[in-house]
Amino acid sequence: MSLEKTLVILKPSAVQRGLIGEVTSRFERKGLRLAGMKMMQLTDELLNEHYAHLAGKPFFQRVKESMMACPVVVCCYEGVDAVQIVRSMTGATNGRVAIPGTIRGDYCVSSQENIIHTSDSPKTAAEEVNRFFKPEELFEYKQCTLQHLYYEDEYKLV
Ligand SMILES: Nc1ncnc2c1ncn2[C@@H]1O[C@H](COP(=O)(O)OP(=O)(O)OP(=O)(O)O)[C@@H](O)[C@H]1O
């Protein structure tokens, strides 16, 4: 168990279909804490870095163009084992085979337009959070003035 930060990108398919609230509410309901969130237009340069592992694939250019179709919403979530939790809530790459109950399983029928990107390991998550957010853009919950909302017992409020 470790306290982790992980990156979620609400892709143009989520933005254009008006699914931002639906998807982010799932992570909030689960109990993950939103540490950072912003809308941004991705660039070819940033996507070459982010999707470097896809560089040899026939769909690489098409995926990059899809990711630049409109601004995306980039989120950083924090929680114990957050990387694995978010990844399991995401579901398989192809929305047609992703299990119902997962985000891709519930909201898409495509491999490419699959609603969200989520970091796939703690190492990748650390790199991706660093790629998309400056440290000052992330809220540190340990400085939260309302920590009793999460840890009432430690604050002797119950
Ligand atoms: N066969 C394919 N056809 C079209 N697009 C694809 C295909 N495979 C992957 N992609 C696109 O490239 C993205 C990255 O592919 P990857 O293999 O890293 O999948 P993933 O880890 O499930 O997705 P992500 O990294 O976005 O969370 C996918 O999310 C999808 O948008």
The ligand as a MOL file (V3000), in Angstrom:
LIG
                    3D

  0  0  0     0  0            999 V3000
M  V30 BEGIN CTAB
M  V30 COUNTS 31 33 0 0 0
M  V30 BEGIN ATOM
M  V30 1 N -5.8660 -0.8160 -32.2760 0
M  V30 2 C -6.0560 0.4790 -32.0140 0
M  V30 3 N -6.7310 1.2630 -32.8780 0
M  V30 4 C -6.9030 2.5760 -32.6510 0
M  V30 5 N -6.4560 3.2100 -31.5490 0
M  V30 6 C -5.7980 2.4790 -30.6410 0
M  V30 7 C -5.5590 1.0720 -30.8130 0
M  V30 8 N -4.8670 0.6230 -29.7260 0
M  V30 9 C -4.6950 1.6940 -28.9220 0
M  V30 10 N -5.2460 2.7960 -29.4680 0
M  V30 11 C -5.2690 4.1510 -28.8810 0
M  V30 12 O -4.0030 4.4440 -28.2960 0
M  V30 13 C -4.1680 4.6690 -26.8930 0
M  V30 14 C -2.9610 4.1490 -26.1490 0
M  V30 15 O -2.8470 2.7580 -26.3850 0
M  V30 16 P -2.3260 1.7800 -25.2530 0
M  V30 17 O -1.9780 0.5200 -25.9290 0
M  V30 18 O -1.3080 2.4880 -24.4110 0
M  V30 19 O -3.6960 1.5190 -24.4520 0
M  V30 20 P -4.1700 1.8650 -23.0060 0
M  V30 21 O -3.0170 1.7630 -22.0610 0
M  V30 22 O -5.3800 1.0520 -22.6860 0
M  V30 23 O -4.6620 3.3270 -23.1700 0
M  V30 24 P -4.1540 4.6460 -22.4630 0
M  V30 25 O -2.6300 4.6120 -22.5030 0
M  V30 26 O -4.7490 5.7540 -23.3130 0
M  V30 27 O -4.7370 4.6010 -21.0850 0
M  V30 28 C -5.4860 3.9500 -26.5440 0
M  V30 29 O -6.0940 4.4470 -25.3780 0
M  V30 30 C -6.2990 4.2380 -27.7770 0
M  V30 31 O -6.8550 5.5460 -27.7590 0
M  V30 END ATOM
M  V30 BEGIN BOND
M  V30 1 1 1 2
M  V30 2 1 2 3
M  V30 3 2 2 7
M  V30 4 2 3 4
M  V30 5 1 4 5
M  V30 6 2 5 6
M  V30 7 1 6 7
M  V30 8 1 6 10
M  V30 9 1 7 8
M  V30 10 2 8 9
M  V30 11 1 9 10
M  V30 12 1 10 11
M  V30 13 1 11 12
M  V30 14 1 11 30
M  V30 15 1 12 13
M  V30 16 1 13 14
M  V30 17 1 13 28
M  V30 18 1 14 15
M  V30 19 1 15 16
M  V30 20 2 16 17
M  V30 21 1 16 18
M  V30 22 1 16 19
M  V30 23 1 19 20
M  V30 24 2 20 21
M  V30 25 1 20 22
M  V30 26 1 20 23
M  V30 27 1 23 24
M  V30 28 2 24 25
M  V30 29 1 24 26
M  V30 30 1 24 27
M  V30 31 1 28 29
M  V30 32 1 28 30
M  V30 33 1 30 31
M  V30 END BOND
M  V30 END CTAB
M  END
